[in-house]
Amino acid sequence: MRLSRWARATLLIGFILLSLGVLPLWLATLLLPGDPPLLFSMAFFMLAPLGAVIFVFGLLLFVIAVIRS
């Protein structure tokens, strides 16, 4: 498999994890007044950093793939 496919797959997984961590907490704070529910806060602190790291790794792979081709 080519490096650009790995880069796209890594970017997609990172984006999905990042959005699963950020969007529910953002929607809960926007629609529900008061403290955000614990489940959304836990998803934010567990999924968002992992998604960000994977997304940055995907960007690095993409840059390397562009330089190699």
Distance bins in CASP14 RR format, pairs under 12 A and 6 or more apart:
PFRMAT RR
TARGET T0000
AUTHOR 0000-0000-0000
RMODE 2
METHOD distances of the structure
MODEL  1
1 7 0 0 0 0 0 1 0 0 0 0 0
1 8 0 0 0 0 0 1 0 0 0 0 0
1 9 0 0 0 0 1 0 0 0 0 0 0
1 10 0 0 0 0 0 1 0 0 0 0 0
1 61 0 0 0 0 0 1 0 0 0 0 0
1 65 0 0 0 0 0 1 0 0 0 0 0
2 8 0 0 0 0 1 0 0 0 0 0 0
2 9 0 0 0 0 0 1 0 0 0 0 0
2 61 0 0 0 0 0 1 0 0 0 0 0
2 62 0 0 0 0 0 1 0 0 0 0 0
2 64 0 0 0 0 0 1 0 0 0 0 0
2 65 1 0 0 1 0 0 0 0 0 0 0
2 66 0 0 0 0 0 1 0 0 0 0 0
2 68 0 0 0 0 1 0 0 0 0 0 0
2 69 0 0 0 0 1 0 0 0 0 0 0
3 9 0 0 0 0 0 1 0 0 0 0 0
3 10 0 0 0 0 0 1 0 0 0 0 0
3 58 0 0 0 0 0 1 0 0 0 0 0
3 60 0 0 0 0 0 1 0 0 0 0 0
3 61 1 0 0 1 0 0 0 0 0 0 0
3 62 0 0 0 0 1 0 0 0 0 0 0
3 63 0 0 0 0 0 1 0 0 0 0 0
3 64 1 0 0 1 0 0 0 0 0 0 0
3 65 1 0 1 0 0 0 0 0 0 0 0
3 66 0 0 0 0 1 0 0 0 0 0 0
3 67 0 0 0 0 0 1 0 0 0 0 0
3 68 1 0 0 1 0 0 0 0 0 0 0
3 69 0 0 0 0 1 0 0 0 0 0 0
4 10 0 0 0 0 0 1 0 0 0 0 0
4 11 0 0 0 0 0 1 0 0 0 0 0
4 58 0 0 0 0 0 1 0 0 0 0 0
4 61 0 0 0 0 1 0 0 0 0 0 0
4 62 1 0 0 1 0 0 0 0 0 0 0
4 63 0 0 0 0 0 1 0 0 0 0 0
4 64 0 0 0 0 1 0 0 0 0 0 0
4 65 1 0 1 0 0 0 0 0 0 0 0
4 66 1 0 0 1 0 0 0 0 0 0 0
4 67 0 0 0 0 0 1 0 0 0 0 0
4 68 0 0 0 0 1 0 0 0 0 0 0
4 69 1 0 0 1 0 0 0 0 0 0 0
5 11 0 0 0 0 0 1 0 0 0 0 0
5 12 0 0 0 0 0 1 0 0 0 0 0
5 58 0 0 0 0 0 1 0 0 0 0 0
5 61 0 0 0 0 1 0 0 0 0 0 0
5 62 0 0 0 0 0 1 0 0 0 0 0
5 65 0 0 0 0 1 0 0 0 0 0 0
6 12 0 0 0 0 0 1 0 0 0 0 0
6 13 0 0 0 0 0 1 0 0 0 0 0
6 54 0 0 0 0 0 1 0 0 0 0 0
6 57 0 0 0 0 0 1 0 0 0 0 0
6 58 0 0 0 0 1 0 0 0 0 0 0
6 60 0 0 0 0 0 1 0 0 0 0 0
6 61 1 0 1 0 0 0 0 0 0 0 0
6 62 0 0 0 0 1 0 0 0 0 0 0
6 64 0 0 0 0 1 0 0 0 0 0 0
6 65 1 0 0 1 0 0 0 0 0 0 0
7 13 0 0 0 0 0 1 0 0 0 0 0
7 14 0 0 0 0 0 1 0 0 0 0 0
7 54 0 0 0 0 0 1 0 0 0 0 0
7 55 0 0 0 0 0 1 0 0 0 0 0
7 56 0 0 0 0 0 1 0 0 0 0 0
7 57 0 0 0 0 1 0 0 0 0 0 0
7 58 1 0 1 0 0 0 0 0 0 0 0
7 59 1 0 0 1 0 0 0 0 0 0 0
7 60 0 0 0 0 1 0 0 0 0 0 0
7 61 1 1 0 0 0 0 0 0 0 0 0
7 62 1 1 0 0 0 0 0 0 0 0 0
7 63 0 0 0 0 1 0 0 0 0 0 0
7 64 1 0 0 1 0 0 0 0 0 0 0
7 65 1 0 1 0 0 0 0 0 0 0 0
7 66 0 0 0 0 1 0 0 0 0 0 0
7 67 0 0 0 0 0 1 0 0 0 0 0
7 68 0 0 0 0 0 1 0 0 0 0 0
7 69 0 0 0 0 0 1 0 0 0 0 0
8 14 0 0 0 0 0 1 0 0 0 0 0
8 15 0 0 0 0 0 1 0 0 0 0 0
8 55 0 0 0 0 0 1 0 0 0 0 0
8 58 0 0 0 0 1 0 0 0 0 0 0
8 59 0 0 0 0 0 1 0 0 0 0 0
8 61 0 0 0 0 1 0 0 0 0 0 0
8 62 1 0 0 1 0 0 0 0 0 0 0
8 65 0 0 0 0 1 0 0 0 0 0 0
8 66 0 0 0 0 0 1 0 0 0 0 0
9 15 0 0 0 0 0 1 0 0 0 0 0
9 16 0 0 0 0 0 1 0 0 0 0 0
9 54 0 0 0 0 0 1 0 0 0 0 0
9 55 0 0 0 0 0 1 0 0 0 0 0
9 57 0 0 0 0 0 1 0 0 0 0 0
9 58 0 0 0 0 1 0 0 0 0 0 0
9 61 0 0 0 0 1 0 0 0 0 0 0
9 62 0 0 0 0 0 1 0 0 0 0 0
9 65 0 0 0 0 0 1 0 0 0 0 0
10 16 0 0 0 0 0 1 0 0 0 0 0
10 17 0 0 0 0 0 1 0 0 0 0 0
10 51 0 0 0 0 0 1 0 0 0 0 0
10 53 0 0 0 0 0 1 0 0 0 0 0
10 54 1 0 0 1 0 0 0 0 0 0 0
10 55 1 0 0 1 0 0 0 0 0 0 0
10 56 0 0 0 0 1 0 0 0 0 0 0
10 57 1 0 1 0 0 0 0 0 0 0 0
10 58 1 1 0 0 0 0 0 0 0 0 0
10 59 0 0 0 0 1 0 0 0 0 0 0
10 60 0 0 0 0 1 0 0 0 0 0 0
10 61 1 0 1 0 0 0 0 0 0 0 0
10 62 0 0 0 0 1 0 0 0 0 0 0
10 64 0 0 0 0 0 1 0 0 0 0 0
10 65 0 0 0 0 0 1 0 0 0 0 0
11 17 0 0 0 0 0 1 0 0 0 0 0
11 18 0 0 0 0 0 1 0 0 0 0 0
11 51 0 0 0 0 0 1 0 0 0 0 0
11 52 0 0 0 0 0 1 0 0 0 0 0
11 54 0 0 0 0 1 0 0 0 0 0 0
11 55 1 0 0 1 0 0 0 0 0 0 0
11 56 0 0 0 0 1 0 0 0 0 0 0
11 57 0 0 0 0 1 0 0 0 0 0 0
11 58 1 0 1 0 0 0 0 0 0 0 0
11 59 1 0 0 1 0 0 0 0 0 0 0
11 60 0 0 0 0 0 1 0 0 0 0 0
11 61 0 0 0 0 1 0 0 0 0 0 0
11 62 1 0 0 1 0 0 0 0 0 0 0
11 63 0 0 0 0 0 1 0 0 0 0 0
11 65 0 0 0 0 0 1 0 0 0 0 0
12 18 0 0 0 0 0 1 0 0 0 0 0
12 19 0 0 0 0 0 1 0 0 0 0 0
12 51 0 0 0 0 0 1 0 0 0 0 0
12 54 0 0 0 0 1 0 0 0 0 0 0
12 55 0 0 0 0 1 0 0 0 0 0 0
12 58 0 0 0 0 1 0 0 0 0 0 0
12 61 0 0 0 0 0 1 0 0 0 0 0
12 62 0 0 0 0 0 1 0 0 0 0 0
13 19 0 0 0 0 0 1 0 0 0 0 0
13 20 0 0 0 0 0 1 0 0 0 0 0
13 47 0 0 0 0 0 1 0 0 0 0 0
13 50 0 0 0 0 1 0 0 0 0 0 0
13 51 1 0 0 1 0 0 0 0 0 0 0
13 52 0 0 0 0 0 1 0 0 0 0 0
13 53 0 0 0 0 0 1 0 0 0 0 0
13 54 1 0 1 0 0 0 0 0 0 0 0
13 55 0 0 0 0 1 0 0 0 0 0 0
13 57 0 0 0 0 1 0 0 0 0 0 0
13 58 0 0 0 0 1 0 0 0 0 0 0
13 61 0 0 0 0 0 1 0 0 0 0 0
14 20 0 0 0 0 1 0 0 0 0 0 0
14 21 0 0 0 0 0 1 0 0 0 0 0
14 22 0 0 0 0 0 1 0 0 0 0 0
14 47 0 0 0 0 1 0 0 0 0 0 0
14 48 0 0 0 0 0 1 0 0 0 0 0
14 49 0 0 0 0 0 1 0 0 0 0 0
14 50 1 0 0 1 0 0 0 0 0 0 0
14 51 1 0 1 0 0 0 0 0 0 0 0
14 52 1 0 0 1 0 0 0 0 0 0 0
14 53 0 0 0 0 1 0 0 0 0 0 0
14 54 1 1 0 0 0 0 0 0 0 0 0
14 55 1 0 1 0 0 0 0 0 0 0 0
14 56 0 0 0 0 1 0 0 0 0 0 0
14 57 0 0 0 0 1 0 0 0 0 0 0
14 58 1 0 0 1 0 0 0 0 0 0 0
14 59 0 0 0 0 1 0 0 0 0 0 0
14 61 0 0 0 0 0 1 0 0 0 0 0
15 21 0 0 0 0 0 1 0 0 0 0 0
15 22 0 0 0 0 0 1 0 0 0 0 0
15 23 0 0 0 0 0 1 0 0 0 0 0
15 47 0 0 0 0 0 1 0 0 0 0 0
15 48 0 0 0 0 0 1 0 0 0 0 0
15 51 1 0 0 1 0 0 0 0 0 0 0
15 52 0 0 0 0 1 0 0 0 0 0 0
15 54 0 0 0 0 1 0 0 0 0 0 0
15 55 1 0 0 1 0 0 0 0 0 0 0
15 56 0 0 0 0 0 1 0 0 0 0 0
15 58 0 0 0 0 1 0 0 0 0 0 0
15 59 0 0 0 0 0 1 0 0 0 0 0
16 22 0 0 0 0 0 1 0 0 0 0 0
16 23 0 0 0 0 0 1 0 0 0 0 0
16 47 0 0 0 0 1 0 0 0 0 0 0
16 48 0 0 0 0 0 1 0 0 0 0 0
16 50 0 0 0 0 0 1 0 0 0 0 0
16 51 0 0 0 0 1 0 0 0 0 0 0
16 54 0 0 0 0 1 0 0 0 0 0 0
16 55 0 0 0 0 1 0 0 0 0 0 0
17 23 0 0 0 0 0 1 0 0 0 0 0
17 43 0 0 0 0 1 0 0 0 0 0 0
17 44 0 0 0 0 0 1 0 0 0 0 0
17 46 0 0 0 0 1 0 0 0 0 0 0
17 47 1 0 1 0 0 0 0 0 0 0 0
17 48 1 0 0 1 0 0 0 0 0 0 0
17 49 0 0 0 0 1 0 0 0 0 0 0
17 50 1 0 1 0 0 0 0 0 0 0 0
17 51 1 1 0 0 0 0 0 0 0 0 0
17 52 0 0 0 0 1 0 0 0 0 0 0
17 53 0 0 0 0 1 0 0 0 0 0 0
17 54 1 0 0 1 0 0 0 0 0 0 0
17 55 1 0 0 1 0 0 0 0 0 0 0
17 57 0 0 0 0 0 1 0 0 0 0 0
18 24 0 0 0 0 0 1 0 0 0 0 0
18 25 0 0 0 0 0 1 0 0 0 0 0
18 26 0 0 0 0 0 1 0 0 0 0 0
18 43 0 0 0 0 0 1 0 0 0 0 0
18 44 0 0 0 0 0 1 0 0 0 0 0
18 46 0 0 0 0 0 1 0 0 0 0 0
18 47 1 0 0 1 0 0 0 0 0 0 0
18 48 1 0 1 0 0 0 0 0 0 0 0
18 49 0 0 0 0 1 0 0 0 0 0 0
18 50 0 0 0 0 1 0 0 0 0 0 0
18 51 1 0 1 0 0 0 0 0 0 0 0
18 52 1 0 1 0 0 0 0 0 0 0 0
18 53 0 0 0 0 1 0 0 0 0 0 0
18 54 0 0 0 0 1 0 0 0 0 0 0
18 55 1 0 1 0 0 0 0 0 0 0 0
18 56 0 0 0 0 0 1 0 0 0 0 0
18 58 0 0 0 0 0 1 0 0 0 0 0
19 25 0 0 0 0 0 1 0 0 0 0 0
19 26 0 0 0 0 1 0 0 0 0 0 0
19 27 0 0 0 0 0 1 0 0 0 0 0
19 43 0 0 0 0 0 1 0 0 0 0 0
19 44 0 0 0 0 0 1 0 0 0 0 0
19 47 0 0 0 0 1 0 0 0 0 0 0
19 48 0 0 0 0 1 0 0 0 0 0 0
19 51 0 0 0 0 1 0 0 0 0 0 0
19 52 0 0 0 0 0 1 0 0 0 0 0
19 55 0 0 0 0 0 1 0 0 0 0 0
20 26 0 0 0 0 0 1 0 0 0 0 0
20 27 0 0 0 0 0 1 0 0 0 0 0
20 39 0 0 0 0 0 1 0 0 0 0 0
20 40 0 0 0 0 0 1 0 0 0 0 0
20 42 0 0 0 0 0 1 0 0 0 0 0
20 43 1 0 0 1 0 0 0 0 0 0 0
20 44 0 0 0 0 1 0 0 0 0 0 0
20 46 0 0 0 0 1 0 0 0 0 0 0
20 47 1 0 1 0 0 0 0 0 0 0 0
20 48 0 0 0 0 1 0 0 0 0 0 0
20 50 0 0 0 0 1 0 0 0 0 0 0
20 51 0 0 0 0 1 0 0 0 0 0 0
20 52 0 0 0 0 0 1 0 0 0 0 0
20 54 0 0 0 0 0 1 0 0 0 0 0
21 27 0 0 0 0 0 1 0 0 0 0 0
21 28 0 0 0 0 0 1 0 0 0 0 0
21 36 0 0 0 0 0 1 0 0 0 0 0
21 39 0 0 0 0 0 1 0 0 0 0 0
21 40 0 0 0 0 1 0 0 0 0 0 0
21 41 0 0 0 0 1 0 0 0 0 0 0
21 42 0 0 0 0 1 0 0 0 0 0 0
21 43 1 0 1 0 0 0 0 0 0 0 0
21 44 1 0 1 0 0 0 0 0 0 0 0
21 45 0 0 0 0 1 0 0 0 0 0 0
21 46 1 0 0 1 0 0 0 0 0 0 0
21 47 1 0 1 0 0 0 0 0 0 0 0
21 48 1 0 1 0 0 0 0 0 0 0 0
21 49 0 0 0 0 1 0 0 0 0 0 0
21 50 0 0 0 0 1 0 0 0 0 0 0
21 51 0 0 0 0 1 0 0 0 0 0 0
21 52 0 0 0 0 1 0 0 0 0 0 0
22 28 0 0 0 0 0 1 0 0 0 0 0
22 29 0 0 0 0 0 1 0 0 0 0 0
22 36 0 0 0 0 0 1 0 0 0 0 0
22 40 0 0 0 0 1 0 0 0 0 0 0
22 41 0 0 0 0 0 1 0 0 0 0 0
22 43 0 0 0 0 1 0 0 0 0 0 0
22 44 1 0 0 1 0 0 0 0 0 0 0
22 45 0 0 0 0 0 1 0 0 0 0 0
22 46 0 0 0 0 0 1 0 0 0 0 0
22 47 0 0 0 0 1 0 0 0 0 0 0
22 48 1 0 1 0 0 0 0 0 0 0 0
22 49 0 0 0 0 0 1 0 0 0 0 0
22 50 0 0 0 0 0 1 0 0 0 0 0
22 51 0 0 0 0 1 0 0 0 0 0 0
22 52 0 0 0 0 1 0 0 0 0 0 0
22 55 0 0 0 0 0 1 0 0 0 0 0
23 29 0 0 0 0 0 1 0 0 0 0 0
23 30 0 0 0 0 0 1 0 0 0 0 0
23 31 0 0 0 0 0 1 0 0 0 0 0
23 40 0 0 0 0 1 0 0 0 0 0 0
23 43 0 0 0 0 1 0 0 0 0 0 0
23 44 0 0 0 0 1 0 0 0 0 0 0
23 47 0 0 0 0 0 1 0 0 0 0 0
23 48 0 0 0 0 1 0 0 0 0 0 0
24 30 0 0 0 0 0 1 0 0 0 0 0
24 31 0 0 0 0 0 1 0 0 0 0 0
24 32 0 0 0 0 0 1 0 0 0 0 0
24 36 0 0 0 0 1 0 0 0 0 0 0
24 37 0 0 0 0 1 0 0 0 0 0 0
24 38 0 0 0 0 0 1 0 0 0 0 0
24 39 0 0 0 0 1 0 0 0 0 0 0
24 40 1 0 1 0 0 0 0 0 0 0 0
24 41 0 0 0 0 1 0 0 0 0 0 0
24 42 0 0 0 0 0 1 0 0 0 0 0
24 43 1 0 1 0 0 0 0 0 0 0 0
24 44 1 0 0 1 0 0 0 0 0 0 0
24 46 0 0 0 0 0 1 0 0 0 0 0
24 47 0 0 0 0 1 0 0 0 0 0 0
24 48 0 0 0 0 0 1 0 0 0 0 0
25 31 0 0 0 0 0 1 0 0 0 0 0
25 32 0 0 0 0 0 1 0 0 0 0 0
25 35 0 0 0 0 0 1 0 0 0 0 0
25 36 1 0 1 0 0 0 0 0 0 0 0
25 37 0 0 0 0 1 0 0 0 0 0 0
25 38 0 0 0 0 0 1 0 0 0 0 0
25 39 0 0 0 0 1 0 0 0 0 0 0
25 40 1 0 1 0 0 0 0 0 0 0 0
25 41 1 0 0 1 0 0 0 0 0 0 0
25 42 0 0 0 0 1 0 0 0 0 0 0
25 43 1 0 0 1 0 0 0 0 0 0 0
25 44 1 0 1 0 0 0 0 0 0 0 0
25 45 0 0 0 0 1 0 0 0 0 0 0
25 46 0 0 0 0 0 1 0 0 0 0 0
25 47 0 0 0 0 1 0 0 0 0 0 0
25 48 0 0 0 0 1 0 0 0 0 0 0
26 32 0 0 0 0 0 1 0 0 0 0 0
26 36 0 0 0 0 1 0 0 0 0 0 0
26 40 0 0 0 0 1 0 0 0 0 0 0
26 41 0 0 0 0 0 1 0 0 0 0 0
26 43 0 0 0 0 0 1 0 0 0 0 0
26 44 0 0 0 0 1 0 0 0 0 0 0
26 48 0 0 0 0 0 1 0 0 0 0 0
27 36 0 0 0 0 1 0 0 0 0 0 0
27 37 0 0 0 0 0 1 0 0 0 0 0
27 40 0 0 0 0 1 0 0 0 0 0 0
27 43 0 0 0 0 0 1 0 0 0 0 0
27 44 0 0 0 0 0 1 0 0 0 0 0
28 34 0 0 0 0 1 0 0 0 0 0 0
28 35 0 0 0 0 1 0 0 0 0 0 0
28 36 1 0 1 0 0 0 0 0 0 0 0
28 37 1 0 1 0 0 0 0 0 0 0 0
28 38 0 0 0 0 0 1 0 0 0 0 0
28 39 0 0 0 0 1 0 0 0 0 0 0
28 40 1 0 1 0 0 0 0 0 0 0 0
28 41 0 0 0 0 1 0 0 0 0 0 0
28 42 0 0 0 0 0 1 0 0 0 0 0
28 43 0 0 0 0 1 0 0 0 0 0 0
28 44 0 0 0 0 1 0 0 0 0 0 0
29 35 0 0 0 0 1 0 0 0 0 0 0
29 36 1 0 1 0 0 0 0 0 0 0 0
29 37 0 0 0 0 1 0 0 0 0 0 0
29 40 0 0 0 0 1 0 0 0 0 0 0
29 41 0 0 0 0 1 0 0 0 0 0 0
29 44 0 0 0 0 0 1 0 0 0 0 0
30 36 0 0 0 0 1 0 0 0 0 0 0
30 40 0 0 0 0 0 1 0 0 0 0 0
31 37 0 0 0 0 0 1 0 0 0 0 0
31 40 0 0 0 0 0 1 0 0 0 0 0
32 40 0 0 0 0 1 0 0 0 0 0 0
35 41 0 0 0 0 1 0 0 0 0 0 0
36 42 0 0 0 0 0 1 0 0 0 0 0
36 43 0 0 0 0 0 1 0 0 0 0 0
36 44 0 0 0 0 1 0 0 0 0 0 0
36 45 0 0 0 0 0 1 0 0 0 0 0
37 43 0 0 0 0 1 0 0 0 0 0 0
37 44 0 0 0 0 0 1 0 0 0 0 0
38 44 0 0 0 0 0 1 0 0 0 0 0
38 45 0 0 0 0 0 1 0 0 0 0 0
38 46 0 0 0 0 0 1 0 0 0 0 0
39 45 0 0 0 0 0 1 0 0 0 0 0
39 46 0 0 0 0 0 1 0 0 0 0 0
39 47 0 0 0 0 0 1 0 0 0 0 0
40 46 0 0 0 0 0 1 0 0 0 0 0
40 47 0 0 0 0 0 1 0 0 0 0 0
40 48 0 0 0 0 0 1 0 0 0 0 0
41 47 0 0 0 0 0 1 0 0 0 0 0
41 48 0 0 0 0 0 1 0 0 0 0 0
42 48 0 0 0 0 0 1 0 0 0 0 0
43 49 0 0 0 0 0 1 0 0 0 0 0
43 50 0 0 0 0 0 1 0 0 0 0 0
43 51 0 0 0 0 0 1 0 0 0 0 0
44 50 0 0 0 0 0 1 0 0 0 0 0
44 51 0 0 0 0 0 1 0 0 0 0 0
44 52 0 0 0 0 0 1 0 0 0 0 0
45 51 0 0 0 0 0 1 0 0 0 0 0
45 52 0 0 0 0 0 1 0 0 0 0 0
46 52 0 0 0 0 0 1 0 0 0 0 0
47 53 0 0 0 0 0 1 0 0 0 0 0
47 54 0 0 0 0 0 1 0 0 0 0 0
47 55 0 0 0 0 0 1 0 0 0 0 0
48 54 0 0 0 0 0 1 0 0 0 0 0
48 55 0 0 0 0 0 1 0 0 0 0 0
49 55 0 0 0 0 0 1 0 0 0 0 0
49 56 0 0 0 0 0 1 0 0 0 0 0
50 56 0 0 0 0 0 1 0 0 0 0 0
50 57 0 0 0 0 0 1 0 0 0 0 0
51 57 0 0 0 0 1 0 0 0 0 0 0
51 58 0 0 0 0 0 1 0 0 0 0 0
51 59 0 0 0 0 0 1 0 0 0 0 0
52 58 0 0 0 0 0 1 0 0 0 0 0
52 59 0 0 0 0 0 1 0 0 0 0 0
53 59 0 0 0 0 0 1 0 0 0 0 0
53 60 0 0 0 0 0 1 0 0 0 0 0
54 60 0 0 0 0 0 1 0 0 0 0 0
54 61 0 0 0 0 0 1 0 0 0 0 0
55 61 0 0 0 0 0 1 0 0 0 0 0
55 62 0 0 0 0 0 1 0 0 0 0 0
56 62 0 0 0 0 0 1 0 0 0 0 0
56 63 0 0 0 0 0 1 0 0 0 0 0
57 63 0 0 0 0 0 1 0 0 0 0 0
57 64 0 0 0 0 0 1 0 0 0 0 0
58 64 0 0 0 0 1 0 0 0 0 0 0
58 65 0 0 0 0 1 0 0 0 0 0 0
58 66 0 0 0 0 0 1 0 0 0 0 0
59 65 0 0 0 0 0 1 0 0 0 0 0
59 66 0 0 0 0 0 1 0 0 0 0 0
60 66 0 0 0 0 0 1 0 0 0 0 0
60 67 0 0 0 0 0 1 0 0 0 0 0
61 67 0 0 0 0 0 1 0 0 0 0 0
61 68 0 0 0 0 0 1 0 0 0 0 0
62 68 0 0 0 0 0 1 0 0 0 0 0
62 69 0 0 0 0 0 1 0 0 0 0 0
63 69 0 0 0 0 0 1 0 0 0 0 0
END
